[in-house]
Amino acid sequence: MDSVWLYSLVSVFIISLISLVGLISFKIRTEKLKKILIYFISFSAGALFGDAFLHLLPETINEGFTISSSIAILAGIVLFFILEKVMCWQHCHMPITKGHVHRFAIMNLVGDSLHNFIDGLIIAASYLVSIPVGIATSIAVILHEIPQEIGDFGVLVYGGFSKARAILMNFFTALTAILGVIIALVLNNYIPSIHRFLVPLAIGGFIYVAGSDLIPELHKEECDTRIVKNSLLQIFFFILGMIIMALLLLLE
């Protein structure tokens, strides 16, 4: 059990450090960053699908897949749908003034805090299944967090935060993942089978994020002479994400 605590806390701390990715914005031009980011998004989508179907779902089936498991997966989809709606409520149709922090930026911080808290629950639940499953899930979350944190940083800057303050606030919200780990592992002492609910919840969340958030972003590309090349690269990175998750099965 001590190893579960260690692996879980180290994993979420590493993931929290990804929130500092905004530091690269001081070195890389925005247009170049966007071109690189699209392939991270493609890779991340493949990795999330791969983790959901190659690691988490088989473990759920092995422990006995029931109607409760199906309900938990659907609950994960609904939970992330609600979370995204909350984040979007204040995101539109309001002018930005210099030096003014827009409400949608605050909403983004609240939504991101909840998202990271859930990530902490998911990672802890995965380590409760086994160390290799926890590692695979942590890697999938890391690959998802890179493009997400860059996007969150952009939202905060656009919403009125300075670059330095946006980086700091992004880091603070990322630390809520540690709280998620602590709560999940403490609850496990009182509800030993809690991972049987949290793991299917993670499956639903990963399917929602990959299918509803990431893949649609890959279809927003403007038509030009490079569309075939870019599409092929996106397909390559999408499948590569799944292959990496498949190779991680060797750890189990």
Protein Blocks (a to p, Z undefined) as FASTA:
>chain_A
ZZmmmmmmmmmmmmmmmmmmmmmmmmpcfklmmmmmmmmmmmmmmmmmmmmmmmmmmmmm
mnopafklmmmmmmmmmmmmmmmmmmmmmmgoiacdehiacfklmmmmmmmmmmmmmmmm
mmmmmmmmpmklmmmmmmmmmmmmmmmmmmmmmmmmmnopafklmmmmmmmmmmmmmmmm
mmmmmmmmmmmmlmmmmmmmmmmmmmmmmmmmmmmmmmmpccdfklmmmmmmmmmmmmmm
mmmmmmmmmmZZ
